[in-house]
Amino acid sequence: MDITLEKDYLKKLYGRISPFEFKDKLISLANLNKEKFNGTVLDAGRGNPNWISATPRQAFFTLGQFAVLECQRTLTIENLAGMLKKEGIYNRFLKYYNENINLPGIKLLKDIIDFCIDEFNFNSDEFLFEICDGIIGDNYPFPDRMLLHIEKIVNKYLLKELCNDNKYNNQFDVFAVEGGTAAMCYIFDSLAANKLLNKGDKIALMTPIFTPYLEIPHLPEYDFNVIRIHANELDENNIPTFQYPLEELEKLKDTDIKALFIVNPNNPASIALNETTINNLINVVKNYNPHLMIITDDVYCTFIKDFKSIISYLPYNTIGVYSLSKYFGVTGWRLGTIILNKNNIYNDKIKNLSNVEKEKLNARYKHMNLNPEEVPFIDRLVADSRQVALNHTAGLSTPQQVQMALFCGSALIDIKNNYKKLTMEICKRRKSILFEGLELNLDENPMDASYYTEVNIISWARTLYNEDFSNYISSNYTPFDILYTLARDYSVVLLNGDGFASSEWSFRISLANLNDNCYYIIGKVLRKMLNELLLQWKKNKWNNSNLIQKAL
């Protein structure tokens, strides 16, 4: 066996590298013996789903065919075509639609187009031209931040999903970015570039949290002082609720804490903040730390009924991060957004910087605007994403923006939320199947997205048996031992929860990326391992009892 897959070597890596990097090692280990399990590795460490939103994709490709024909209509020389003409393009689309009524996705495409024209009072030719030119991709994105019509569509979708209403119509700006990961990187960079966060500053993380939020603050260029706000609330049965007790949230009363980072629903438990936690957080921010910058990453929000983001409660303080990757199955498309209220603390903090700092920033942004001080933070984010000098080439590629608009448009016209119900049902069903394999009861929790779940071996052992048994496991084994055995002996790959600042003995199971039956198998394997540990514990107790009797 490759030395890098040997237990002693992997043990040295555990906890020292990212759980995602460690997962790759476990997959390689799991592949060694996968033939014992029908040649399959059950990789429940992956986060991207095994479903896609199909019809908006069909609409995209059909729109592309129409757009190419429009280019060829203006000029055709062998494989060379001309450029789109705006005048009359909507009527030509209607003609195309009537002549090709059976093309895949064309009905949805027309429904989205008609909805947007009516809902936003779009000029039909200008809108059709934007999405056709966008899908052709022959021009730089303009405006740099986001195409005009598409931003309005995506904005309305985000208000629906993040705020559960439209009370903030026209009050937010949106920046289309390359997935939630790009959003994270751009926000960290711009907060630092604009002196809103300086090296060594105190920030807070609401944990558990997506691993990069734990890792990025400690990069040398940031080296932030990180305070953790722990979701350590327990219910009446001493089971974690993944909510935040008041005493934890009160850490934010410290005004030296300049920024708070949240993943909601969290990762890895995928539990959303409940009303009590939200109200307590609002109270602390408004009454004790009103200048706190909040960054909320709500990637899994669509798996919670009637979800409301922190951005809907504290719009002045909050930057919102959202990705379409999980909901629509578009990880490879890299479709994400940053959303920011027009009236926001970031602009105000920049205005209140010292004259020395303002002069430095003016030098940074002087080639964008004759009055660089007037450049709002959202546009600084855009510029910073391209080292400022390449601002004119910033923004998500135009074909990506068009696909984003079609996904968002499909959700907006889905009045009954049929697609949402399907994705939620998939996750809930798989969690139920997993718990059947674990032989555990599953309690309903409206704040549970069920995109991931955590299994805590120690807590499980304590609840099902007693403290002595759980102590035996923790005294004789490590979480690494469990992960290693799962991969080597059962070709099952999970992620360690403590890599997300969750509990040491918890393991993340993705409920999105495997077929239903796989979750029953994973549950049975974990149950089998626990039963084997139970037998070892009982045998050990029996041996110890005999030794005591002999000594007497």
Order of alpha helices (4+ residues) and beta strands (2+ residues): alpha-alpha-beta-alpha-beta-beta-alpha-alpha-alpha-alpha-beta-alpha-beta-alpha-beta-alpha-beta-alpha-beta-alpha-beta-alpha-beta-alpha-alpha-alpha-alpha-alpha-beta-alpha-alpha-alpha-beta-beta-beta-alpha
